[in-house]
Amino acid sequence: MPYVSAIDTTLSDRVDLAQLVKVYRATPEGERRYSPAEVVTMETVPVLGHPDPERICTSYVERQNLIMDDPALEAADQRSKKWENLWAALCLHFAFYNFRRIHRTIRVHPGQAELLRV
């Protein structure tokens, strides 16, 4: 993970980081599928800090990937002639997502949820 050194030097006292390693079963010869292969085993590997084994999953990253596939962000990326404009669009997006948009599953925005958790 190339970002481990960056996290270690900037956030090491405030972050718990783990890696979830999935081993997939090979598909039979000649078989083509549109769905991913079957997961055989999963192993959690602590990288930094003391991550809670119950909370190690790929759901957060997969959700973030889905959010970043937003057509509005793609349009901002295509229109941006300068890095500063794209950066501003991303900052606005994440500020809205984390501090304004009410999420159906938790019924508050993530900023509020984090404050309530503490």
C-alpha positions as CSV (number, residue, x, y, z in Angstrom):
1,M,0.0,0.0,0.0
2,P,1.8,3.1,-1.2
3,Y,-0.1,5.5,1.1
4,V,1.0,3.8,4.3
5,S,4.1,6.0,4.6
6,A,2.0,9.1,4.1
7,I,-0.5,8.0,6.7
8,D,2.3,7.0,9.1
9,T,4.0,10.4,8.9
10,T,0.8,12.5,9.1
11,L,-1.9,10.6,10.8
12,S,-0.2,7.8,12.7
13,D,-1.4,9.1,16.1
14,R,-5.0,9.4,15.0
15,V,-5.8,6.5,12.7
16,D,-6.3,2.8,12.8
17,L,-5.6,1.1,9.5
18,A,-6.1,-2.5,8.4
19,Q,-6.1,-4.4,5.2
20,L,-8.7,-7.0,4.2
21,V,-7.2,-9.7,2.0
22,K,-9.7,-11.8,0.0
23,V,-8.7,-15.0,-1.8
24,Y,-10.9,-15.9,-4.7
25,R,-11.6,-19.3,-6.2
26,A,-10.4,-19.6,-9.8
27,T,-13.1,-19.9,-12.4
28,P,-13.2,-23.2,-14.3
29,E,-11.4,-23.2,-17.7
30,G,-13.4,-21.7,-20.4
31,E,-16.2,-20.4,-18.1
32,R,-16.8,-16.6,-18.5
33,R,-19.0,-14.8,-15.9
34,Y,-20.0,-11.3,-15.3
35,S,-20.1,-11.7,-11.5
36,P,-16.9,-11.8,-9.4
37,A,-15.4,-15.1,-8.4
38,E,-16.4,-16.8,-5.2
39,V,-14.4,-15.7,-2.1
40,V,-12.7,-18.7,-0.5
41,T,-11.1,-17.0,2.5
42,M,-10.6,-13.5,4.0
43,E,-7.8,-12.4,6.2
44,T,-7.5,-9.2,8.2
45,V,-4.0,-7.7,8.5
46,P,-3.5,-4.8,11.0
47,V,-1.2,-2.1,9.4
48,L,-1.3,0.9,11.8
49,G,-2.7,1.6,15.2
50,H,-5.1,-0.8,16.8
51,P,-8.0,-1.4,14.4
52,D,-11.2,-3.0,15.7
53,P,-11.5,-6.5,14.0
54,E,-15.3,-6.1,14.0
55,R,-15.1,-3.0,11.8
56,I,-12.6,-4.1,9.2
57,C,-14.5,-4.3,5.9
58,T,-14.5,-3.0,2.4
59,S,-18.0,-1.4,2.6
60,Y,-16.6,2.1,3.3
61,V,-14.3,2.1,0.4
62,E,-16.9,0.6,-2.0
63,R,-19.4,3.2,-0.9
64,Q,-16.8,5.9,-1.5
65,N,-16.0,4.5,-5.0
66,L,-19.7,4.6,-5.8
67,I,-20.1,8.2,-4.6
68,M,-17.1,9.2,-6.7
69,D,-18.8,7.8,-9.7
70,D,-21.4,10.6,-9.4
71,P,-22.2,12.3,-12.8
72,A,-21.9,15.8,-11.2
73,L,-18.3,15.0,-10.2
74,E,-17.5,13.6,-13.6
75,A,-18.8,16.8,-15.2
76,A,-16.8,18.9,-12.9
77,D,-13.7,16.9,-13.8
78,Q,-14.3,17.3,-17.5
79,R,-14.9,21.1,-17.2
80,S,-12.0,21.7,-14.9
81,K,-9.1,23.4,-16.7
82,K,-7.2,23.9,-13.5
83,W,-6.3,21.6,-10.6
84,E,-7.6,24.2,-8.2
85,N,-11.1,24.1,-9.7
86,L,-11.3,20.3,-9.5
87,W,-10.0,20.4,-5.9
88,A,-12.7,22.9,-5.0
89,A,-15.4,20.8,-6.6
90,L,-14.2,17.7,-4.6
91,C,-14.0,19.7,-1.4
92,L,-17.6,20.9,-1.9
93,H,-18.8,17.4,-2.6
94,F,-17.2,15.9,0.5
95,A,-18.3,18.7,2.7
96,F,-21.9,18.2,1.5
97,Y,-21.7,14.4,1.8
98,N,-20.2,14.4,5.3
99,F,-21.8,17.5,6.9
100,R,-25.1,18.2,5.2
101,R,-26.6,15.2,3.4
102,I,-28.8,13.1,5.7
103,H,-28.1,9.5,5.2
104,R,-31.0,7.1,5.2
105,T,-29.3,4.3,7.2
106,I,-28.1,6.5,10.1
107,R,-30.8,9.2,9.8
108,V,-28.2,12.0,10.3
109,H,-25.1,13.2,8.4
110,P,-21.8,11.3,9.1
111,G,-20.4,14.3,11.0
112,Q,-23.3,14.2,13.5
113,A,-23.0,10.4,13.7
114,E,-19.4,10.7,14.7
115,L,-20.1,13.3,17.3
116,L,-22.9,11.1,18.8
117,R,-20.6,8.1,18.8
118,V,-17.9,9.9,20.9
